[in-house]
Amino acid sequence: MDLMHKRKVLIFFVSLISILRTLSAIMTEKIKKTIDFISIILVFALTGSSTAILSGVIMNAFGAQPWTFKYIVGYLLFIFPLYQALTLIYAAIFGKFNWFFSRQKKIVGHIRKFSKKVFVPETE
């Protein structure tokens, strides 16, 4: 399996996990219209596909070899925010911006809480 294929498989599974989490949120919120459900799934599909394509281009432009420190840092600094931005762009196109934006605020809150636990030393 070549490197590009491994990258696409990894992004596929990350997207799949994100979709499954969203599906569980959808089921608990009981989205009433089938079109809402379909538009949410389309946003995730388009975002995942676009990110998979663009991540290869971006990481190759920086000359980062896969699974090196430079690659991982570049991925976290560029690809993760790219995924979030593309999600909101596609969500706006499909009329689901508010729904996705509320979820992204929660994600950012969880990341901040985690980073404070890990990176900020406790003071006494």
C-alpha atoms as a printed R data frame, in Angstrom:
    type eleno elety resid chain resno       x      y      z
1   ATOM     1    CA   MET     A     1   0.000  0.000  0.000
2   ATOM     2    CA   ASP     A     2   1.582  3.263 -1.067
3   ATOM     3    CA   LEU     A     3   1.819  6.317  1.137
4   ATOM     4    CA   MET     A     4  -0.917  8.360 -0.525
5   ATOM     5    CA   HIS     A     5  -3.318  5.440 -0.186
6   ATOM     6    CA   LYS     A     6  -2.493  5.084  3.533
7   ATOM     7    CA   ARG     A     7  -3.133  8.798  4.048
8   ATOM     8    CA   LYS     A     8  -6.503  8.567  2.319
9   ATOM     9    CA   VAL     A     9  -7.464  5.506  4.369
10  ATOM    10    CA   LEU     A    10  -6.529  7.327  7.582
11  ATOM    11    CA   ILE     A    11  -8.561 10.395  6.620
12  ATOM    12    CA   PHE     A    12 -11.464  8.136  5.653
13  ATOM    13    CA   PHE     A    13 -11.523  6.519  9.092
14  ATOM    14    CA   VAL     A    14 -11.192  9.856 10.898
15  ATOM    15    CA   SER     A    15 -14.100 11.160  8.820
16  ATOM    16    CA   LEU     A    16 -16.075  7.994  9.513
17  ATOM    17    CA   ILE     A    17 -15.623  8.434 13.257
18  ATOM    18    CA   SER     A    18 -16.757 12.040 12.959
19  ATOM    19    CA   ILE     A    19 -19.801 10.978 10.951
20  ATOM    20    CA   LEU     A    20 -20.718  8.272 13.463
21  ATOM    21    CA   ARG     A    21 -20.487 10.750 16.333
22  ATOM    22    CA   THR     A    22 -22.690 13.144 14.408
23  ATOM    23    CA   LEU     A    23 -25.171 10.388 13.638
24  ATOM    24    CA   SER     A    24 -25.503  9.645 17.331
25  ATOM    25    CA   ALA     A    25 -26.085 13.367 17.971
26  ATOM    26    CA   ILE     A    26 -28.640 13.427 15.168
27  ATOM    27    CA   MET     A    27 -30.502 10.467 16.587
28  ATOM    28    CA   THR     A    28 -30.668 12.054 20.031
29  ATOM    29    CA   GLU     A    29 -31.876 15.357 18.583
30  ATOM    30    CA   LYS     A    30 -34.380 13.549 16.367
31  ATOM    31    CA   ILE     A    31 -33.895 15.544 13.222
32  ATOM    32    CA   LYS     A    32 -37.337 15.552 11.705
33  ATOM    33    CA   LYS     A    33 -36.718 15.878  8.000
34  ATOM    34    CA   THR     A    34 -34.922 13.418  5.788
35  ATOM    35    CA   ILE     A    35 -33.476 16.302  3.791
36  ATOM    36    CA   ASP     A    36 -31.755 17.607  6.945
37  ATOM    37    CA   PHE     A    37 -30.177 14.217  7.521
38  ATOM    38    CA   ILE     A    38 -29.053 13.936  3.895
39  ATOM    39    CA   SER     A    39 -27.598 17.447  3.854
40  ATOM    40    CA   ILE     A    40 -25.601 16.772  7.034
41  ATOM    41    CA   ILE     A    41 -24.183 13.554  5.590
42  ATOM    42    CA   LEU     A    42 -23.336 15.352  2.333
43  ATOM    43    CA   VAL     A    43 -21.465 18.057  4.239
44  ATOM    44    CA   PHE     A    44 -19.331 15.408  5.948
45  ATOM    45    CA   ALA     A    45 -18.744 13.519  2.703
46  ATOM    46    CA   LEU     A    46 -17.664 16.611  0.793
47  ATOM    47    CA   THR     A    47 -15.509 17.876  3.656
48  ATOM    48    CA   GLY     A    48 -13.737 14.544  4.069
49  ATOM    49    CA   SER     A    49 -13.110 14.165  0.343
50  ATOM    50    CA   SER     A    50 -11.863 17.725 -0.038
51  ATOM    51    CA   THR     A    51  -9.582 17.411  2.973
52  ATOM    52    CA   ALA     A    52  -8.131 14.140  1.686
53  ATOM    53    CA   ILE     A    53  -7.273 15.753 -1.636
54  ATOM    54    CA   LEU     A    54  -5.947 19.013 -0.202
55  ATOM    55    CA   SER     A    55  -3.938 17.406  2.597
56  ATOM    56    CA   GLY     A    56  -1.769 15.550  0.118
57  ATOM    57    CA   VAL     A    57  -1.131 18.712 -1.854
58  ATOM    58    CA   ILE     A    58  -0.359 20.807  1.234
59  ATOM    59    CA   MET     A    59   1.914 18.269  2.900
60  ATOM    60    CA   ASN     A    60   3.810 17.669 -0.349
61  ATOM    61    CA   ALA     A    61   4.233 21.426 -0.806
62  ATOM    62    CA   PHE     A    62   5.936 21.602  2.593
63  ATOM    63    CA   GLY     A    63   8.055 18.574  1.762
64  ATOM    64    CA   ALA     A    64   6.946 16.743  4.883
65  ATOM    65    CA   GLN     A    65   7.627 13.023  4.894
66  ATOM    66    CA   PRO     A    66   4.764 11.014  6.412
67  ATOM    67    CA   TRP     A    67   4.821 10.324 10.134
68  ATOM    68    CA   THR     A    68   7.762 12.589 10.840
69  ATOM    69    CA   PHE     A    69   7.616 15.359 13.427
70  ATOM    70    CA   LYS     A    70   7.318 17.965 10.664
71  ATOM    71    CA   TYR     A    71   4.434 16.038  9.099
72  ATOM    72    CA   ILE     A    72   2.492 15.648 12.341
73  ATOM    73    CA   VAL     A    73   2.936 19.281 13.374
74  ATOM    74    CA   GLY     A    74   2.020 20.469  9.876
75  ATOM    75    CA   TYR     A    75  -1.026 18.243  9.868
76  ATOM    76    CA   LEU     A    76  -2.242 19.595 13.201
77  ATOM    77    CA   LEU     A    77  -1.515 23.218 12.286
78  ATOM    78    CA   PHE     A    78  -2.882 23.204  8.731
79  ATOM    79    CA   ILE     A    79  -5.085 20.206  7.968
80  ATOM    80    CA   PHE     A    80  -7.209 20.145 11.135
81  ATOM    81    CA   PRO     A    81  -8.197 23.835 10.803
82  ATOM    82    CA   LEU     A    82  -8.717 23.281  7.069
83  ATOM    83    CA   TYR     A    83 -11.182 20.492  7.865
84  ATOM    84    CA   GLN     A    84 -13.069 22.736 10.284
85  ATOM    85    CA   ALA     A    85 -13.192 25.619  7.792
86  ATOM    86    CA   LEU     A    86 -14.331 23.388  4.931
87  ATOM    87    CA   THR     A    87 -17.031 21.931  7.158
88  ATOM    88    CA   LEU     A    88 -18.456 25.398  7.790
89  ATOM    89    CA   ILE     A    89 -18.189 26.367  4.105
90  ATOM    90    CA   TYR     A    90 -20.059 23.269  2.934
91  ATOM    91    CA   ALA     A    91 -22.526 23.624  5.821
92  ATOM    92    CA   ALA     A    92 -23.322 27.176  4.698
93  ATOM    93    CA   ILE     A    93 -23.900 25.943  1.149
94  ATOM    94    CA   PHE     A    94 -26.348 23.301  2.409
95  ATOM    95    CA   GLY     A    95 -28.040 25.632  4.908
96  ATOM    96    CA   LYS     A    96 -26.710 23.888  8.014
97  ATOM    97    CA   PHE     A    97 -24.175 26.480  9.162
98  ATOM    98    CA   ASN     A    98 -25.714 27.058 12.617
99  ATOM    99    CA   TRP     A    99 -25.996 23.330 13.308
100 ATOM   100    CA   PHE     A   100 -22.347 22.678 12.441
101 ATOM   101    CA   PHE     A   101 -21.080 25.866 14.080
102 ATOM   102    CA   SER     A   102 -22.630 24.884 17.410
103 ATOM   103    CA   ARG     A   103 -20.869 21.526 17.206
104 ATOM   104    CA   GLN     A   104 -17.538 23.117 16.343
105 ATOM   105    CA   LYS     A   105 -17.798 25.444 19.335
106 ATOM   106    CA   LYS     A   106 -18.170 22.360 21.526
107 ATOM   107    CA   ILE     A   107 -15.146 20.725 19.883
108 ATOM   108    CA   VAL     A   108 -13.014 23.829 20.448
109 ATOM   109    CA   GLY     A   109 -14.165 23.916 24.068
110 ATOM   110    CA   HIS     A   110 -13.095 20.296 24.553
111 ATOM   111    CA   ILE     A   111  -9.723 20.986 22.930
112 ATOM   112    CA   ARG     A   112  -9.149 24.018 25.173
113 ATOM   113    CA   LYS     A   113 -10.085 22.051 28.272
114 ATOM   114    CA   PHE     A   114  -7.748 19.216 27.261
115 ATOM   115    CA   SER     A   115  -4.869 21.537 26.378
116 ATOM   116    CA   LYS     A   116  -5.173 23.341 29.719
117 ATOM   117    CA   LYS     A   117  -4.942 20.019 31.542
118 ATOM   118    CA   VAL     A   118  -1.965 18.842 29.524
119 ATOM   119    CA   PHE     A   119   0.048 21.968 28.767
120 ATOM   120    CA   VAL     A   120  -0.644 24.418 31.593
121 ATOM   121    CA   PRO     A   121   1.062 23.519 34.866
122 ATOM   122    CA   GLU     A   122  -1.030 23.731 37.981
123 ATOM   123    CA   THR     A   123  -0.145 26.597 40.287
124 ATOM   124    CA   GLU     A   124  -0.498 26.439 44.010
